[in-house]
Amino acid sequence: MSLENEVLKNQEVQNQMKAGNSIEQIMLGDYPKALTEAIMNTMNSNKDISAKLLNDERFLNKFAKIMLNIFIQNLNNGMT
């Protein structure tokens, strides 16, 4: 399962994205936890990057914002 699918299982995160909340607002909600859980759930297929993300908070935060933009764009374009 993809990282995006794992994150979007969280209905609250999906609702925040669909509502057009800002990146900062979404980052203060359930999204960071949903992303961390998704990383851990997909860790077997992405061991090296998963370990770096889970061990480096600044790297994880940058990654989270990049992925959030992609998730929002895909959600708005009906790609999920």
TORMAR-393627 format. One record per residue (C-alpha): residue number from 0; chain; x, y, z; residue in one letter. Coordinates in Angstrom, 3 decimals, always signed. Example, Ala and Ser with C-alpha at 12.3 -4.5 7.8 and 13.67 -1.06 7.14 Angstrom:
BEGIN
<pt i="0" ch="A" c1="+12.300" c2="-4.500" c3="+7.800" aa="a"/>
<pt i="1" ch="A" c1="+13.670" c2="-1.060" c3="+7.140" aa="s"/>
//
This chain:
BEGIN
<pt i="0" ch="A" c1="+0.000" c2="+0.000" c3="+0.000" aa="m"/>
<pt i="1" ch="A" c1="+1.265" c2="+3.478" c3="-0.808" aa="s"/>
<pt i="2" ch="A" c1="+2.146" c2="+6.135" c3="+1.712" aa="l"/>
<pt i="3" ch="A" c1="-0.615" c2="+8.339" c3="+0.336" aa="e"/>
<pt i="4" ch="A" c1="-3.281" c2="+5.650" c3="+0.722" aa="n"/>
<pt i="5" ch="A" c1="-2.161" c2="+5.015" c3="+4.284" aa="e"/>
<pt i="6" ch="A" c1="-2.359" c2="+8.723" c3="+5.210" aa="v"/>
<pt i="7" ch="A" c1="-5.733" c2="+9.188" c3="+3.549" aa="l"/>
<pt i="8" ch="A" c1="-7.235" c2="+6.372" c3="+5.620" aa="k"/>
<pt i="9" ch="A" c1="-7.451" c2="+9.074" c3="+8.302" aa="n"/>
<pt i="10" ch="A" c1="-10.804" c2="+10.724" c3="+7.553" aa="q"/>
<pt i="11" ch="A" c1="-10.030" c2="+13.810" c3="+9.666" aa="e"/>
<pt i="12" ch="A" c1="-6.861" c2="+14.476" c3="+7.664" aa="v"/>
<pt i="13" ch="A" c1="-8.789" c2="+14.004" c3="+4.437" aa="q"/>
<pt i="14" ch="A" c1="-11.498" c2="+16.418" c3="+5.643" aa="n"/>
<pt i="15" ch="A" c1="-8.895" c2="+19.067" c3="+6.522" aa="q"/>
<pt i="16" ch="A" c1="-7.364" c2="+18.791" c3="+3.049" aa="m"/>
<pt i="17" ch="A" c1="-10.738" c2="+18.959" c3="+1.288" aa="k"/>
<pt i="18" ch="A" c1="-11.756" c2="+21.968" c3="+3.387" aa="a"/>
<pt i="19" ch="A" c1="-8.835" c2="+23.921" c3="+1.980" aa="g"/>
<pt i="20" ch="A" c1="-7.078" c2="+24.370" c3="+5.308" aa="n"/>
<pt i="21" ch="A" c1="-3.602" c2="+25.848" c3="+5.074" aa="s"/>
<pt i="22" ch="A" c1="-0.517" c2="+23.635" c3="+5.275" aa="i"/>
<pt i="23" ch="A" c1="+0.200" c2="+25.098" c3="+8.711" aa="e"/>
<pt i="24" ch="A" c1="-3.311" c2="+24.273" c3="+9.965" aa="q"/>
<pt i="25" ch="A" c1="-3.127" c2="+20.718" c3="+8.675" aa="i"/>
<pt i="26" ch="A" c1="+0.338" c2="+20.281" c3="+10.193" aa="m"/>
<pt i="27" ch="A" c1="-1.181" c2="+21.187" c3="+13.589" aa="l"/>
<pt i="28" ch="A" c1="-3.900" c2="+18.537" c3="+13.230" aa="g"/>
<pt i="29" ch="A" c1="-3.782" c2="+14.754" c3="+12.851" aa="d"/>
<pt i="30" ch="A" c1="-1.662" c2="+14.771" c3="+9.691" aa="y"/>
<pt i="31" ch="A" c1="+1.812" c2="+14.441" c3="+11.306" aa="p"/>
<pt i="32" ch="A" c1="+0.652" c2="+11.423" c3="+13.313" aa="k"/>
<pt i="33" ch="A" c1="-1.071" c2="+9.890" c3="+10.272" aa="a"/>
<pt i="34" ch="A" c1="+2.097" c2="+10.334" c3="+8.202" aa="l"/>
<pt i="35" ch="A" c1="+4.310" c2="+8.819" c3="+10.906" aa="t"/>
<pt i="36" ch="A" c1="+1.978" c2="+5.825" c3="+11.161" aa="e"/>
<pt i="37" ch="A" c1="+1.969" c2="+5.469" c3="+7.367" aa="a"/>
<pt i="38" ch="A" c1="+5.775" c2="+5.542" c3="+7.292" aa="i"/>
<pt i="39" ch="A" c1="+5.903" c2="+2.797" c3="+9.910" aa="m"/>
<pt i="40" ch="A" c1="+3.264" c2="+0.730" c3="+8.069" aa="n"/>
<pt i="41" ch="A" c1="+5.199" c2="+0.913" c3="+4.782" aa="t"/>
<pt i="42" ch="A" c1="+8.615" c2="+0.608" c3="+6.422" aa="m"/>
<pt i="43" ch="A" c1="+9.380" c2="-2.888" c3="+5.126" aa="n"/>
<pt i="44" ch="A" c1="+9.416" c2="-1.709" c3="+1.530" aa="s"/>
<pt i="45" ch="A" c1="+11.263" c2="+1.553" c3="+2.271" aa="n"/>
<pt i="46" ch="A" c1="+13.607" c2="+0.715" c3="+5.156" aa="k"/>
<pt i="47" ch="A" c1="+16.394" c2="+3.236" c3="+4.534" aa="d"/>
<pt i="48" ch="A" c1="+14.225" c2="+6.303" c3="+3.973" aa="i"/>
<pt i="49" ch="A" c1="+11.804" c2="+5.282" c3="+6.718" aa="s"/>
<pt i="50" ch="A" c1="+14.606" c2="+5.029" c3="+9.271" aa="a"/>
<pt i="51" ch="A" c1="+15.970" c2="+8.459" c3="+8.293" aa="k"/>
<pt i="52" ch="A" c1="+12.517" c2="+10.049" c3="+8.485" aa="l"/>
<pt i="53" ch="A" c1="+11.738" c2="+8.553" c3="+11.877" aa="l"/>
<pt i="54" ch="A" c1="+15.120" c2="+9.524" c3="+13.334" aa="n"/>
<pt i="55" ch="A" c1="+15.423" c2="+13.101" c3="+12.037" aa="d"/>
<pt i="56" ch="A" c1="+12.570" c2="+15.396" c3="+13.078" aa="e"/>
<pt i="57" ch="A" c1="+13.605" c2="+18.275" c3="+10.777" aa="r"/>
<pt i="58" ch="A" c1="+13.854" c2="+15.952" c3="+7.786" aa="f"/>
<pt i="59" ch="A" c1="+10.471" c2="+14.432" c3="+8.680" aa="l"/>
<pt i="60" ch="A" c1="+8.869" c2="+17.890" c3="+8.929" aa="n"/>
<pt i="61" ch="A" c1="+10.176" c2="+18.925" c3="+5.491" aa="k"/>
<pt i="62" ch="A" c1="+9.086" c2="+15.612" c3="+4.013" aa="f"/>
<pt i="63" ch="A" c1="+5.664" c2="+15.948" c3="+5.656" aa="a"/>
<pt i="64" ch="A" c1="+5.042" c2="+19.331" c3="+4.037" aa="k"/>
<pt i="65" ch="A" c1="+6.150" c2="+18.135" c3="+0.598" aa="i"/>
<pt i="66" ch="A" c1="+3.945" c2="+15.060" c3="+0.805" aa="m"/>
<pt i="67" ch="A" c1="+1.016" c2="+17.095" c3="+2.128" aa="l"/>
<pt i="68" ch="A" c1="+1.122" c2="+19.317" c3="-0.958" aa="n"/>
<pt i="69" ch="A" c1="+1.114" c2="+16.226" c3="-3.183" aa="i"/>
<pt i="70" ch="A" c1="-1.736" c2="+14.605" c3="-1.242" aa="f"/>
<pt i="71" ch="A" c1="-3.863" c2="+17.768" c3="-1.412" aa="i"/>
<pt i="72" ch="A" c1="-3.236" c2="+18.156" c3="-5.138" aa="q"/>
<pt i="73" ch="A" c1="-4.126" c2="+14.519" c3="-5.824" aa="n"/>
<pt i="74" ch="A" c1="-7.213" c2="+14.688" c3="-3.612" aa="l"/>
<pt i="75" ch="A" c1="-8.434" c2="+17.848" c3="-5.344" aa="n"/>
<pt i="76" ch="A" c1="-7.828" c2="+16.286" c3="-8.762" aa="n"/>
<pt i="77" ch="A" c1="-9.741" c2="+13.140" c3="-7.819" aa="g"/>
<pt i="78" ch="A" c1="-6.661" c2="+10.968" c3="-8.087" aa="m"/>
<pt i="79" ch="A" c1="-7.266" c2="+9.088" c3="-4.828" aa="t"/>
//
